[in-house]
Amino acid sequence: METCRKRSLTIAVITLFSGLAYSTSVLAGGYFVPEMDAKAMAQSVAWTARARGASSVFFNPAGLARLEGWEIKFGTTLVAWNSTAVGPLPLTLRSELVNNITPPSHGFAAVRLNDKFAVGIGLTTPWGLKLDWGPNWPSGYDYGAFMIETVYLKTYLISPTIAYAINDKLSIGGGVQLAMATAELTNLIDLGSLAQAAGLPGALPARLALKADNGIGDFGVQAGIQYESGKLSAGLAYQSAIKLGLEGIADFTIPTSGIGQVDGLLKSLFPDQAGKTEIPLPHVVSVGVAYRPLKHLEVEVDVNYTTWSDFETLVIDFSEETVFSTPAGDIPVLTDAKIDEKWDNGFTYRFGAAYDLTDKMQLRAGALYDPTVIPDETLSPFLPESDRIGFTAGIGFEFGDMELDLAYMYLDLKERTTMVQDRGFNATYDSVAHLFGATLTVGGGK
């Protein structure tokens, strides 16, 4: 019984810091948003073989070598994400995300230097997460709030890139990536186990709020190759893992009992303090083949492989550990922790097509299948993830040296139930997302 108490206390107080680490990985997995150009988004981001122009900085650096003159792109994608959770089972309490709209945005600039070289730079936000369960966990039932109330994580990726045309068919490219991230999270901490161990009357939950970032940023690299001959083109792109060294400050709000001895004890056990963890954004390898069966029609098939297993274990480091001493021994309260997440590597399959309706207007469509990589044991409200099927459509207009691209994506996540969740929060999740993208391109020398 004492071991169970120690374990429940440890889990209760590390929830927020583990949430920081977990949500970051969530961002890298289910919440990786590669829709950094509406033209690519409208074709389900099946774009590795055909990436051209300034946004090649993100999709395949080798595509910069196909640029003529100079080009600037900027735009945004509105992501409207809705999830419901029923549980914890066998209870049938229903909760729903609110205000869950995020605008991951993008900007690119590139120029061709000569017949062989082109350079570019991108500012993108492909890793992003916003979840707000807080006000919607059923009143009087704080089970879900002990895992997550709100999380908002933003990342910024700066990518200087260079490309080289080996000949008129083959090109290569590469560059570095600087990732900067900020995070804000809140949740409740169940003090019931502590109150029981201390022989105190039932205590109200405490609240934690965390703000964290990775300082001046962390670095990775990217590279790509493209081949184009007649009706056929192919591409290979690689993004390395980036280890985010996240550090934050936890602010504890402790309920007041009015009993000086009790309040003093809780304050000493939950001091505001720093914590840190290191999270790898995974390696991503993309392979694509495109073909033009008709003069005005081009299609592409892509496969993405992502090393989600990089997110196998989290190590949480507190700056000030605390314990509660009892006659039976010390009970850890704030302690360093090692958490198993058990993610698998995964594939995503994409298909895209573009049809030239006129020389100034192009219609686009696509589809994707993205199997989940998260096992039932670690499925939670931090990421109500399951197998995803997506459908996309869009249109592009050219007028002078400008182009406007619009896109829509529908993502349907298969309803999923877990009965073996490691922390006992078994539930049924159902989610859907709608994405709306727009990109404006300005170019010269085409």
C-alpha positions in Angstrom: 0.0 0.0 0.0 2.8 2.4 0.8 4.5 1.7 -2.6 1.2 2.6 -4.3 1.0 5.9 -2.3 4.5 6.8 -3.3 3.9 6.1 -6.9 0.6 8.0 -7.0 2.2 11.1 -5.4 5.1 11.0 -7.8 2.8 10.7 -10.8 0.6 13.6 -9.5 3.4 16.1 -9.2 5.3 15.3 -12.4 2.2 15.5 -14.5 2.8 19.0 -15.8 6.5 18.6 -16.6 5.8 15.3 -18.3 3.0 17.1 -20.1 5.5 19.6 -21.4 7.7 16.9 -22.8 4.7 14.8 -24.0 3.0 17.7 -25.8 6.2 18.5 -27.6 6.4 15.0 -28.9 2.7 15.1 -29.7 3.5 18.1 -31.7 6.2 16.1 -33.6 3.8 13.3 -34.2 0.1 13.7 -34.4 0.3 17.5 -34.4 3.1 17.9 -37.0 1.6 20.3 -39.5 3.5 20.0 -42.8 0.9 22.2 -44.6 3.4 25.0 -45.1 2.2 26.0 -48.7 -1.4 25.9 -49.8 -0.3 24.5 -53.2 1.2 21.5 -51.6 -1.6 21.2 -49.0 -4.3 21.0 -51.7 -2.5 17.9 -52.9 -2.2 16.3 -49.5 1.5 17.4 -49.3 2.4 14.8 -51.9 5.1 17.3 -53.0 8.6 15.7 -52.6 9.1 15.1 -56.3 7.6 18.3 -57.5 8.6 20.9 -54.9 9.5 24.0 -56.8 10.2 27.6 -55.9 10.8 29.1 -52.5 8.7 26.6 -50.4 11.1 23.9 -51.5 13.1 25.1 -48.5 10.6 23.1 -46.4 9.5 20.3 -48.7 12.7 19.3 -50.6 15.7 21.7 -50.7 16.7 20.3 -54.1 13.7 22.0 -55.7 15.2 25.4 -55.2 17.4 24.7 -58.2 14.3 24.7 -60.5 13.6 28.3 -59.5 13.8 31.0 -62.1 14.6 34.5 -60.9 13.4 35.3 -57.3 10.3 34.4 -55.3 8.7 35.3 -52.0 5.9 33.3 -50.4 3.8 33.9 -47.3 0.6 32.5 -45.9 -1.2 30.6 -43.2 -3.2 27.5 -42.4 -6.1 27.7 -40.0 -6.5 24.4 -38.1 -9.8 23.8 -36.4 -9.5 20.7 -34.3 -12.3 19.1 -32.4 -12.1 16.1 -30.0 -14.5 14.5 -27.6 -13.5 12.2 -24.7 -16.0 9.8 -22.9 -14.7 8.5 -19.7 -12.8 7.6 -17.6 -14.5 4.3 -18.3 -16.8 2.8 -17.1 -18.1 6.3 -16.5 -19.7 7.9 -19.5 -18.8 11.5 -18.8 -18.4 13.5 -22.0 -15.9 16.3 -22.5 -15.1 18.3 -25.6 -12.2 20.6 -26.7 -13.1 24.3 -27.1 -11.5 27.3 -28.8 -9.2 25.0 -30.5 -8.2 27.0 -33.6 -4.5 27.6 -34.4 -2.9 29.5 -37.3 0.4 27.8 -38.2 2.0 30.2 -40.7 4.8 30.2 -43.2 7.1 32.6 -45.1 9.8 31.9 -47.7 12.3 33.9 -49.8 14.6 32.5 -52.5 16.7 33.6 -55.5 18.6 31.9 -58.3 22.2 33.1 -58.2 23.3 31.6 -61.5 22.8 28.6 -63.8 23.9 26.2 -61.0 23.1 27.7 -57.6 20.0 29.0 -55.8 19.6 30.0 -52.1 16.6 30.5 -49.9 15.3 30.8 -46.4 12.1 29.8 -44.7 10.3 30.8 -41.5 7.7 28.1 -40.7 5.7 26.8 -37.7 5.3 23.1 -38.6 5.2 21.9 -35.0 2.3 23.3 -33.1 -0.3 22.3 -30.5 -3.2 23.9 -28.7 -5.6 21.9 -26.5 -8.1 23.4 -24.1 -10.0 20.8 -22.0 -10.0 23.0 -18.9 -13.6 24.3 -18.6 -15.2 21.2 -20.0 -14.2 18.4 -17.7 -17.5 17.6 -15.9 -18.0 19.6 -12.8 -17.1 17.6 -9.7 -15.1 15.1 -11.8 -11.5 16.2 -12.1 -10.1 13.0 -13.5 -9.2 14.5 -16.8 -7.9 17.8 -15.3 -5.3 15.8 -13.4 -3.8 14.9 -16.8 -4.4 18.1 -18.7 -6.4 21.3 -18.6 -4.7 23.4 -21.3 -1.5 23.2 -23.4 -0.3 25.7 -26.0 3.0 25.0 -27.7 4.5 27.1 -30.5 7.6 26.4 -32.5 9.5 28.5 -35.1 11.7 26.9 -37.6 14.3 29.0 -39.5 15.9 27.2 -42.5 18.6 28.8 -44.6 19.1 26.5 -47.7 21.2 26.2 -50.8 20.6 24.1 -53.9 22.8 23.0 -56.8 21.8 21.9 -60.3 24.1 19.1 -61.3 22.6 19.1 -64.8 19.2 19.9 -66.3 17.7 16.8 -64.8 19.3 16.3 -61.4 19.6 18.7 -58.5 20.6 18.5 -54.8 20.1 20.8 -51.9 20.5 21.1 -48.1 20.7 23.4 -45.2 20.5 23.9 -41.4 17.4 24.3 -39.3 17.1 26.3 -36.1 14.1 25.4 -34.0 12.8 27.6 -31.2 9.9 26.6 -29.0 7.7 28.1 -26.2 5.1 26.2 -24.1 2.4 27.0 -21.6 0.5 24.3 -19.8 -1.9 24.0 -16.8 -3.4 21.1 -14.9 -4.6 20.0 -11.5 -2.7 17.9 -8.9 -4.7 15.4 -6.8 -3.5 15.9 -3.1 -5.7 13.1 -1.9 -2.8 10.6 -1.5 -0.7 13.2 0.3 -3.6 14.1 2.7 -4.1 10.4 3.5 -0.4 9.8 4.1 -0.2 12.9 6.4 -3.4 12.0 8.2 -5.0 15.2 7.1 -8.6 15.8 6.0 -9.3 15.6 2.3 -7.4 18.4 0.4 -8.6 20.3 -2.6 -6.6 19.9 -5.8 -3.6 22.1 -6.4 -3.1 23.8 -9.7 0.2 24.0 -11.7 1.0 26.4 -14.4 4.2 26.0 -16.5 6.0 28.3 -18.9 9.0 26.9 -20.8 11.2 27.4 -23.8 14.4 26.1 -25.4 16.4 29.3 -25.1 18.2 30.4 -28.3 17.1 27.3 -30.0 18.4 23.9 -31.1 19.8 22.8 -34.5 19.2 20.2 -37.1 19.9 19.6 -40.8 18.0 18.8 -44.0 18.9 17.6 -47.4 17.2 16.5 -50.7 17.6 15.3 -54.2 15.3 15.6 -57.3 15.3 14.0 -60.7 13.2 15.2 -63.6 13.0 13.8 -67.1 10.1 14.3 -69.4 6.9 13.1 -67.9 8.6 11.6 -64.8 10.1 13.2 -61.7 11.2 11.7 -58.4 12.5 13.1 -55.1 14.0 12.2 -51.8 14.0 14.5 -48.8 15.4 14.2 -45.3 15.0 16.2 -42.1 17.1 15.3 -39.1 15.9 15.0 -35.6 16.2 18.1 -33.5 16.7 17.7 -29.7 14.8 20.4 -28.0 16.3 21.3 -24.6 13.2 22.6 -22.9 13.5 24.4 -19.5 10.6 25.9 -17.6 9.3 27.3 -14.3 6.4 25.6 -12.5 4.1 27.8 -10.5 2.1 26.0 -7.8 -1.2 27.3 -6.5 -2.0 25.5 -3.3 -5.5 25.6 -1.8 -5.6 27.3 1.6 -7.0 25.2 4.5 -6.8 27.9 7.1 -4.7 25.6 9.3 -1.3 27.2 9.5 0.6 23.9 10.0 -1.1 22.3 7.0 -0.7 25.3 4.8 3.0 25.6 5.7 3.6 21.9 5.0 2.0 22.1 1.5 3.9 25.2 0.7 7.2 23.6 1.6 6.4 20.5 -0.5 5.4 22.4 -3.6 7.9 25.3 -4.0 7.8 27.1 -7.3 10.9 25.9 -9.2 12.6 25.0 -12.5 12.5 21.8 -14.4 13.9 20.6 -17.7 13.8 17.8 -20.2 15.2 17.0 -23.6 12.8 16.0 -26.4 13.9 14.8 -29.9 11.7 16.0 -32.8 12.1 12.9 -35.0 13.9 12.1 -38.3 11.6 12.4 -41.3 12.4 10.7 -44.7 10.1 11.5 -47.6 10.1 9.7 -51.0 8.0 10.8 -53.9 7.4 9.9 -57.6 5.4 12.1 -59.9 4.1 11.4 -63.5 2.3 13.5 -66.1 -0.1 11.1 -67.9 -1.7 13.9 -69.8 -0.5 17.3 -70.9 -2.6 19.2 -68.3 -2.6 16.5 -65.5 0.2 15.7 -63.1 0.0 13.1 -60.2 2.3 12.2 -57.3 2.6 9.5 -54.7 4.6 10.1 -51.5 5.6 8.0 -48.6 6.9 9.6 -45.4 8.8 7.6 -42.7 9.1 9.1 -39.3 11.1 7.8 -36.4 8.5 8.3 -33.6 10.4 5.7 -31.6 12.9 8.4 -30.8 10.2 9.3 -28.3 10.6 6.2 -26.2 11.4 7.6 -22.8 11.2 11.0 -21.1 13.5 12.1 -18.4 12.2 14.9 -16.2 14.7 16.8 -14.1 13.6 19.1 -11.2 15.8 21.7 -9.7 14.5 21.2 -6.1 13.3 17.7 -5.1 11.1 17.4 -2.0 9.9 14.5 0.2 7.4 14.1 2.9 8.7 12.3 6.0 6.5 9.8 7.9 7.3 7.3 10.6 7.1 4.6 7.9 9.6 6.4 5.7 10.0 9.2 3.2 7.4 9.7 0.5 8.8 11.4 -2.7 6.7 14.4 -3.7 8.7 16.4 -6.3 11.3 14.0 -7.8 13.1 13.4 -11.0 11.3 10.9 -13.2 11.7 8.6 -16.1 8.5 8.0 -18.1 8.0 5.3 -20.8 6.0 6.4 -23.8 6.4 3.4 -26.2 5.8 5.2 -29.5 6.5 3.3 -32.7 8.0 4.4 -36.0 5.4 5.1 -38.6 4.6 5.6 -42.3 2.3 8.2 -43.9 0.9 7.6 -47.4 0.0 10.6 -49.7 -1.5 11.1 -53.1 -1.9 14.4 -54.9 -3.0 15.6 -58.4 -3.1 18.9 -60.2 -5.0 19.7 -63.4 -4.4 22.9 -65.5 -7.8 24.2 -66.2 -6.3 27.2 -68.1 -2.9 28.6 -68.3 -3.8 30.8 -65.3 -5.8 28.5 -63.2 -5.1 25.1 -61.7 -7.4 22.6 -59.8 -5.9 20.3 -57.2 -6.9 17.4 -55.0 -5.4 14.7 -52.8 -5.8 12.0 -50.1 -3.7 10.6 -47.3 -3.6 7.8 -44.8 -1.7 8.2 -41.5 -1.8 5.2 -39.2 -1.4 6.0 -35.5 2.0 5.3 -33.8 0.7 5.7 -30.2 -0.1 2.5 -28.3 -3.2 2.1 -26.1 -1.0 2.2 -23.0 0.0 5.8 -23.5 -3.1 7.2 -25.3 -4.4 10.2 -23.3 -6.1 13.5 -23.6 -2.7 15.1 -24.4 -3.1 13.5 -27.8 -6.5 11.8 -28.7 -4.8 10.1 -31.6 -5.9 7.3 -33.9 -5.6 6.3 -37.6 -6.3 9.3 -39.8 -7.7 9.5 -43.3 -7.6 12.9 -45.1 -9.0 14.4 -48.2 -7.9 17.7 -49.8 -8.9 20.1 -52.5 -7.8 23.5 -53.7 -7.3 26.0 -56.5 -4.5 28.3 -57.7 -4.7 31.6 -59.7 -1.9 33.4 -61.5 -2.1 37.1 -62.2 1.0 38.8 -63.5 3.9 38.0 -61.3 1.7 36.9 -58.4 -0.1 33.7 -57.5 -2.8 33.0 -55.0 -3.3 29.4 -53.8 -6.2 28.2 -51.6 -6.6 24.8 -50.0 -8.9 22.8 -47.8 -8.2 19.6 -45.9 -10.6 17.3 -44.0 -9.1 14.9 -41.5 -11.2 12.1 -39.9 -9.7 10.2 -37.0 -11.1 6.8 -36.3 -13.0 6.4 -33.0 -10.7 4.8 -30.5 -11.0 3.3 -27.0 -8.3 2.3 -24.6 -8.8 0.0 -21.6 -5.1 -0.5 -20.7 -3.9 3.1 -20.2 -0.8 3.2 -18.0 -2.2 5.9 -15.7 -5.7 4.4 -15.5 -7.4 7.0 -17.7 -9.3 4.7 -20.0 -11.6 6.5 -22.4 -13.2 6.6 -25.9 -11.9 9.4 -28.2 -13.5 10.8 -31.4 -11.8 13.6 -33.3 -12.0 15.5 -36.6 -10.1 18.4 -38.1 -10.7 21.0 -40.8 -7.7 22.9 -42.3 -8.0 26.0 -44.5 -4.9 27.3 -46.2 -3.9 30.3 -48.2 -0.5 31.3 -49.7 0.4 34.4 -51.8 3.4 34.2 -54.1 5.3 37.1 -55.6 8.0 36.4 -58.1 10.2 38.0 -60.7 12.2 36.7 -63.7 9.9 33.8 -64.4 
